Amino acid sequence: HNALRAHGRAVQMLRAYAKQPIQVGFAPTCGMCYPETEKPEDIEAARQMMFSMSLQPSDNWTWNVAWWSDPVLLGHYPEEGIRLYEPYLPKITDADMKLISEPLDIYGQNIYNGRCFRMGADGKPQEVTRPLGAPKTAVGWPVTPECIYWGLKYLDERYHMPMYLTENGMACHDCISLDGSTGNIYDGLIPTVDATIAGEFGRVMAWADKYRTLKVRTNADTPADAKKARELGAEGIGLCRTEHMFFEEDRIAAFREMICSDTVEEREAALEKILPYQQGDFEALYEALEGNPVTIRFLDPPLHEFVPTEEADIEKLAKAQGKSVETIKNIIASLHEFNPMMGHRGCRLAVTYPEIAKMQTKAVIRAAINVQKKHADWTVKPEIMIPLVCEVKELKYVKDVVVETADAEIAAAGIKLEYEVGTMIEIPRAALTADEIAKEADFFCFGTNDLTQMTYGFSRDDAGKFLNAYYDKKIFENDPFAKLDQTGVGKLMETAIKLGKPVNPKLHVGICGEHGGDPSSVEFCHKIGLDYVSCSPFRVPIARLAAAQAAIANK
């Protein structure tokens, strides 16, 4: 019961915080049954055995389909199971069942370990023994292709959900290879090599670089991603999401201490524990980029994403803070927001807790100083990006904190180091007041994921529920989160550039949403005068080619 409650909560969290439209499903691992023949009585025997609890051995309830799936998909436990296990069940409330039965998009089922049944002369299902030598998987599970038909048929009749086959007889030690270009699946492991730019591919990329004027950067949070992007031709990092670094096991505890602190001093002490890790992260990124630009976005997500949910982790945090478990739970509850993506996140965190921005600035600048000292022939020039700005005064407040901290670090090191402080344009008001914001920003970077969400007024997390209807009715031709909306979102981008550049002629402008790797979106970015696009590492070659095609087409 508690496992299913956790499932319901996970569904809620996925809906709330996924960074793109998603479908959420449920895939229990349950035993399947199939009939010996297609006689109606055998079909009924297999159906009974698949869902009945009283007919199954008492130690086999954990594999029962109905016990796991009825609560999630039908909103109630099977009455048969309630009768059998009533003495052992926890108190089951209406709130529990509402949580457990959170609406889903798809139902998946592991189809393996199928058992064959026929109806006996006494009117009860009888299991049919598999013949000697029948095929098995590497770990001894029966290979029962009949289940792919009958198992799915029985499940569809009972639950009426879009079905996904999540496992069809493979098991651990059974390896397959997938060709991502063709979709072909092969038995066994086929040797692979990392993609490299060479041969005809390298020649085409060289031609692309000759003609394009738009720079191509990458979105990368780790040295490995940054190194791969450099190999594929990236000319810098356009977006490093620093929040991903906080989730590492060796630093999440300290960050949780910061969140649950009562005073500035306590928060600073907790952040001081994280500082060396952040500095090391940034040094590794600078090393991987070898003097090319690195844009580091300061903390963006709401704080509740970092707090523990497991009882053991809550107890551990309470002990570290010298607080009661109840106090920690109250703090966690206080962080709840009805619309967290438009709540206490982005630069609002730095306004509320400037010590976070101070710590991140120290890490960025100290890392740059160390790498610059090691590589005198490189030009290490950090680009610090303040997220989710909607008002020039909030940008100025955070920028003042950054500049004061950075200048003090540089002076203490006795080294000459330049840096820039810019902002993401991801709120429509920021685009419409770009002439004001440009007075305080060294650069703009369009965060088109959030900008699209806020311009359209629908959530990336929930749009998947209705976008297919929009495609069918020809309202939309494309997913606006995959292909940039040039008419609406694009107009905001053009407006921001036209307002910002005259105020600050040195302003450089890029894009770091996933649109940065879409060819038609890259062409639009070229047309409106962006300096660079930034995309995930493996989309860098696509962006380079699209940038060249845009330059040639618009000559």
N, C-alpha and C positions, 0 to 999 in steps of 0.2 A: 504493500500500500504506500509506504513512504517512497519507494523507488518510483512509483507512478506519479506521486505528488512532485517529486523532483523533475520528472519528465515534463509535467505541465508547466512548472516554473521555467524550465529550459526553453520551452516553446515560446513563452512570454518574452524571455530575454532575447531570443533570436529575432522575434518580430520587432522588438524595440531597437536593437542595436546593430543589426546587420547593415553593412555599408553599401549594399546594393539590393535590388529586388530579389527575393528568395522564395522558394517553396519549402515548406517544412513538413516532414513526414515522421512516421513512427514505424520502426522495423524490429519487432520482437523476434527472438530465435525460438521457434516452436516446432513441435513434431508434426509432420504431415501424414496423411493417410490417403490411400487410393484403393479402388475396388479391384477384385480379382477379374471380374468380367463387367460388361456393361448392362447386366441384368439390373432392373430397378431395385431389387432387394439387396444386391451387393453394393450398389451405389449408396443406398441408405445406410448400410452397415458401416461403410467407410466414413460417411458423414457423421454418424453418431459417435464413432470412436474419435474423430478429430476434435469434436467440441465437448463431448461429455466428460464430466469429471468423475462420476461414480463408477463408470465402466473402466476407467484407467487404474493401474496399480497405485496404491496410496503414496508411493515415493516418486510418482511421475508428474505431480501437479505443476512442477516448475516448467514443464514443457507444454502445458495445456494452452491452446490458442485462445479459447474463450476467457480463461482466467486473466490473461494479460490484455487481450484486445477489446473485450466487451466494455470494460470501464472507460477506455480511451475513446473508442469509436461509437459506443452506444450510450455511454453515460451511466452505466450501472454494472455491478458485478453479476455474473450468472447466479441465479437463485440456488442452483445445485451446489455451487461452491460455497455460498454463504451458509447453507445448511450443514455442509460437511465440516467447515472450518470455523464455525461461529465461536467456539470456545477460545480460539487463538487469535481472533481478529482484533485489531485496535478499534477504537471508536471511529466510525466513518460518518463524516458530516456532509451536509449539502455543499458547503464551501469546498470540501475536499474534492467531491465529484465534479464540481464546476471547474476546479483547477485541473484535475486529471483529464477532463474531456475538452480541453482547449481545442478550438477548431484546427484541423489539419488540411493540408493540400493533397497529400499522397499517403498511401499505405504500402510499406515494403514487407516482404516476408522472406526469410531464409528457407529455401526449399531444399531440404536434405533429410537424411535419416527417415525416409518414408517407410511406412509399414503397410502391408497389403492385407485387406480384409474381405471376407465374404459373409453372407448371412447364414448362420447355422440352422439346422433343422429345428432347434428349440426356439428360433426367433431371436437369438442373440448373436451379435457379431463375433466371428471367429477369425483369429489371425492366421494368415497363410504363410507357412515357413518358406523363406527364400531358398532356392536350390543351391547345392554346393557349387562353389566356383563362380557365384554371381559377382559382378564387378563391385569393387569398393574403392574409396578414395585412399590417399596415402596414409591417413590415420585410421582407416578401418570403417568409415561410414559407408553405408550402402549407396550405390549409385542408382537412383530411382527416377528416371526421366518421366515416368507416368505421373509423378507428383507435380511436374511443371504444368500439366493440364488440369488434373483433378484438384490439386491443392489450391490453385488460383481460382478454379471454378467455385469450389466451396466457399472460399473467402469472399469472392465477389457477391455471391448470393446472400451472404450474411451481413456484409459491411457496406457494399455499394460505394466503394472508394476507388479512385484511380490507383491502379496497382503497379508496383515496381518489384521486379524480381531482384532481390538483393544478394542472393547467393544460391547457386544451382548445383551444389554437390562438390564444389571445390572446398578445400580445407587447408589448414596450415601444412606447409611442405608441398602443396600443389601450386606451382608457379605458372603464370601466364605472362605474355608480352603483348602490349597494346600499341598499335601504330596509330598515333594521334592524327595523322594526315588522312588516312583512309578509313579508320575505324575498325580495321581488321584485328582479330584477336588470334594469337598463336599459342599453342601449348609449349610450356617450357620458357626458359630465359634466353632471349636472343642478345648476344653481346652488343653493346651500344658505345658510342663515343660522344663527347660533348660537341655541340655545334660550334663551328669556327667559321670565320669569314675568310674564305680562300677560294681559289679556282674561279669559276665563272661567277659565283656568288660575290666573291671579292671584287671582281672586275665591275660588276653592276653597281656595287656599293661605292666604288671609286668614282664611277661616272656620276652617281647621285650626289656625292660630296662636292664634285666639281661645279654643279649647277645650283645647288640649294643655297639659300641665304639664311634660312631659318636654322638656328642651332637646335640640337637635340640633346636633352638631358634625360636622366632616369629618376624614377621614384625608388629609393633604396634606403633600407634601415639597417642593413648589416654589411660588413666588409665583403662577404661572399657575393651578395647581390650587386654591390658596387663594382667589384672586380669583374663579374660576368658582364655587366652593362658596359664597362670600359672595353672589354674584348669585342663587344658587338658594336662599338663605335660611339658610345655616349660621351658627351663633352662636359659632363658635370652632373651633379645631383640637383634636381629641381625641387625635390621634396624628401626630407628625412623626417619621419614621424617619430618623435622622441618618446611618445607614450609607450610604444612597443618595447622600449628598453626597460621600462619600469616593471614589466610583468616577469622579468627574469627572476628565478627563484632566490638568487642571492641579494635581491634588492626590494622585492615586493613587500617584505615584512617591514622594512624601514619606511617605505612609502605609506603603508597602512598606519604606522605609528604617527606619521606626520598628519594624516587625515584625522586621526582621533585625538590629536593634541589639543590642549586647552589654551596655550599661550604661544606667542610668537617665538619665545625662546625654545619651547619644546619642539615647535615645528622646525626651527632652524637646526636644532640638534639632530633631529631625524633626517633632515635633508643633507646634513653634513656627511652622514653615513653613505648616502647615494652618490655624492659628488665625485669620488674617485672612479666609480663605475661609469658614470656619464662621460667623464673626461676620457677614460680609456676607450669608450665607444667612439667618441668623436675623433680621437687620434687615429684609430684604425681606419675610419672613413677618409680622413685627410690623406693618409698614406695610400689608400687604394686609388684615390682620385689624382694623386701626383701633381698637385698644384692647380687642378681644374676647380671651377666653382662648386661650393657645397652650400645648399640652402637648408637650414635646420629650422623646422617648425617647432615652436615651443608647445608645451603641453596643451592638448585640445579636448580630450574626452571629459565628460562629467566624472566627478570623483567616485560616484557610487560604483563605477565599473571596476574599481580597484579593491573594494572592500571584500572581506571573506563572506562566504555563504555557508560553508561547512561548520558544524558545531565545534569540531576540534580546532579549526583555525581561529574561530572566534574566541575560544578559551585561551589559546596561545597568545592572541593579541591582547586580551584582557590582562593576562599575567604580565606581559611585557610593559603594559601601560600602568600597571598598578590600579586597575579599575575592575569593577564587577562585570561579569558577563552581561548582566542586564543593562548596564550603562553602555557597553559597547553596542549591544543590539539596538538601543535607543538612538545612538549616533548613526548607525547604519540606516535605521528607519528614517531618520531626519534627512538623509541624503536623497530619498526617493523623490522623483519628479514625474509629473504627469506627461510632460513632453520634453524628455531630457535632451533631445537633439537641438532644441531651441532654448535650453535652460542654462544652468550654471556650468558653462564650458568655455573653451577658447580663451580669449583675452580677459574674459570676466573672472577666470580663476586667478590671473595675475593681478587684476585690480583688487580682488578680495584678499589674495595671499601673495603679495609682492615678493616674499621670500622664495617662492618657487622660481620666479623669473630671475632672481639674483643668483640662485644656485645654478640654474641652467646657463646663465651668462658666464659665470665663472668657469664652468666646464667647457663651454665652447671656446672661450678666449685662452684659457690655460692650455688646452689641447692644441690650438692653433700656434701658440707661442712655441711649444715643444717641438712640433713638426717643422715649423719654420726654421728653428735653430738647427735641426738635423739636416735640412735640405735648403741651403742658402740659395740654390738656383731655382727653387719653386717660388711662386707667389701665392701664399696661403692667405686668402681674404674671405673670412666667414661672412655668410649672409644669414642674418637672424630674422626669422619670419614670425610675426605676431598674427595668430589666427582669429577669425570670426570678428573682425572689427566692423562696427557700424557707425561710429562717431569719432571724429578726429581727436576729440579731447581724451577719449579712452586710449587711443593709440599713443598720443603724446605722453599720457601718464605712464604707460608701460615702457615706452621708449626711453623716457627720462631715467627710469630704474635701470634699464639695460645699459644706457650710455654711461651713467655714473659708475656702475659696477665694472664695465669693460675698461673704461679709461683708467680706473684705479689699478686694475690687474696689469694693464700694459705699462703704466708708469712704474709699478713695483718691479716689473721684469726688466725694465730699462731697455726695451726693444721697440723698434718701429713696426707697428702692425695696423693695417687698415681693416675695417669691417663695415658692414652695411646693416641697416635695420629697415625692413620693409614689412609689408602686410599681405595677407590673402584677401582678395576681393571675392567674397562668397555670400554676401548679403546684398540684395538689391539696393538698399539705401547707401551702402558703401560705393557702389558703382555710380549712383546718382549724385553723390557728393564727393566724387573723386578729386575735384579741383581743390577741396579743402584738405582731404587726406594726403594728397600728393605733396603738400607743404611739409609733412612730417615723415614721408616715406621715401626711402632710396629706391625701392622697387615695388611693383605690383606683381602678384601671382594669382591668376584666376583659379580658384578652387571650384571647378565647374560641377562637381558632384553636389555640394551643398547649394551652389548658386542655382542649379537646375531645380533642386527640390524646393527651394524657397520661392523661386519665380513661378513655378507651376502651382505651388500650394498643395502638392501631394508628396507623401512620404516614399522614399526609396524602399523602405521596408515593406510597405503595404501595396505599392503600385502594381505588383505582379498579380494581385487579385482581380484587377479590372482592365489591365492594359490589353490583354488578348481580345476582349470585347471591343476595345477601341480600334484594334487592328482589323478585326472582322468587319466593323461598320465603317472602315475607311476614315475614321476621325484622325488617327495617327498612322503614319506610314512606318515609323521606326520608334524604337525605345529611346526616349530622350536622354536616358542615362548612359546609353551606349554610343549614340550619334548626336553630336551637339545640335541643339535647337538654334539655328542661325537667325531665325526671325525674331524670337523673343529674348532668349539668353544672349544670343549673339549681339543683339542691339544694345543690351546693357554693357557688354564688353566694349563695343565700339564707343559708347558714350563715355565710359571710364577712361579710355585712352585719349579721346578728344578733349576731355576735361583736364586730365592729369598732366599730359605732356607739355602744354604751354606753361603751366605753373612750374613744372620741374623738368627742364629739357634733358637732364641726365637720367631721368626715370627709365629703368629698363623693365620690360613687361614680359611675363611668360604665362604658361598654363600648366597646372599639375594634376588636374583631374584625369581619369582614365580616358577622357576624350582626346588626350594628347597623343594617343596611339592609333586613333581612328583616321584613315586617310582623308575622308571628306572634311572632317573637323580640322585636320592639319592644314588643308588647303584654305579653309576659312581663316585660320590663325595667320597664315601668310598674307592673305588679302588685307586684313585689318592692321597689319604692321607689328605683330608680336615679334619679340626677339628670340624666343625659344619655346619649344614644347617639351614637356617632361612626361614620360610614360614608364610602365613597368619594363624591366630589363629586356625581356624577350620580344618586346614590341619595338625596341629601338631601331632595328633594320627597317621595319615597316614605316616608321616615322621618317627615317632618313630618305627613303625612296619617295614617300608622299610629299615631303618638303621639296625635293627636286622636281617632281612632276608639277607641283604648284608653281614653282618659280618659272618653269618653261611655259606652262599654260598661260601665265599672266604677264609674259613679256610684252 
